[in-house]
Amino acid sequence: WEKSAPAQALGCAPLEPIDFTSANNAPADALERLTVSYGHMTSTCPMGKVLDADCRVLGIKGLRVADASVMPTIPAGNTYLGCVMIAEQIARKMIAA
């Protein structure tokens, strides 16, 4: 897949084997090459400022937000289950409307 046009456009390259015997800092080099950092984005559409209590975007008719951006704070764990619960609750409200 790393030879596909989309992957090439992103600068993807195949991973090469790491020779851990070649230098004292090989494990650190491996960690730098093989790990990525990512975050679970939350709290970017807070209720009150951007959304009403039913997650409707203020000022835009028919648009709701039902993901981690409505969370008031970042949870200690993965955001997946919280997103599922938010989506389920908003879906119920939309069906009831």
KOLNU-310584 format. One record per residue (C-alpha): x, y, z. Coordinates in steps of 0.02 Angstrom, whole numbers, padded with zeros to 5 digits, always signed. Layout:
BEGIN
XYZ ...
This chain:
BEGIN
+00000+00000+00000 +00145+00119+00033 +00178+00124-00155 +00002+00185-00196 -00020+00364-00258 -00115+00423-00101 +00017+00349+00014 +00157+00425-00088 +00071+00594-00080 +00077+00580+00110 +00261+00532+00108 +00234+00352+00164 +00379+00232+00144 +00402+00049+00188 +00480+00014+00357 +00656-00053+00350 +00721-00181+00475 +00813-00101+00620 +00986-00163+00667 +00986-00149+00856 +01169-00199+00864 +01236-00053+00762 +01230+00084+00893 +01195+00116+01076 +01047+00227+01035 +00962+00104+00916 +00811+00075+01030 +00782+00263+01043 +00800+00280+00855 +00675+00138+00831 +00549+00221+00946 +00566+00384+00852 +00540+00299+00684 +00401+00179+00730 +00287+00275+00847 +00161+00411+00818 +00068+00528+00931 -00115+00566+00914 -00248+00637+01022 -00432+00614+01044 -00499+00784+00999 -00637+00839+01117 -00723+00994+01183 -00717+01098+01023 -00907+01127+01011 -00961+01162+01189 -01143+01170+01236 -01201+01346+01272 -01076+01436+01161 -01096+01333+01002 -01233+01206+01037 -01398+01200+01129 -01441+01060+01253 -01497+00948+01109 -01331+00971+01018 -01407+01083+00883 -01282+01207+00812 -01340+01381+00859 -01387+01484+00707 -01386+01339+00581 -01554+01255+00558 -01550+01065+00545 -01368+01039+00597 -01320+00940+00752 -01153+00883+00821 -01147+00712+00903 -00965+00667+00933 -00823+00698+01056 -00821+00883+01018 -00974+00906+01130 -00886+00830+01281 -00855+00966+01411 -00688+00892+01464 -00568+00761+01400 -00604+00590+01478 -00465+00490+01557 -00489+00346+01435 -00530+00319+01254 -00672+00427+01187 -00758+00291+01086 -00890+00237+01213 -00930+00417+01256 -00956+00454+01072 -01072+00305+01054 -01175+00363+01204 -01185+00541+01138 -01238+00481+00965 -01369+00364+01038 -01443+00501+01145 -01449+00627+01002 -01524+00496+00886 -01663+00465+01014 -01697+00651+01025 -01703+00667+00836 -01824+00521+00819 -01935+00591+00956 -01940+00765+00875 
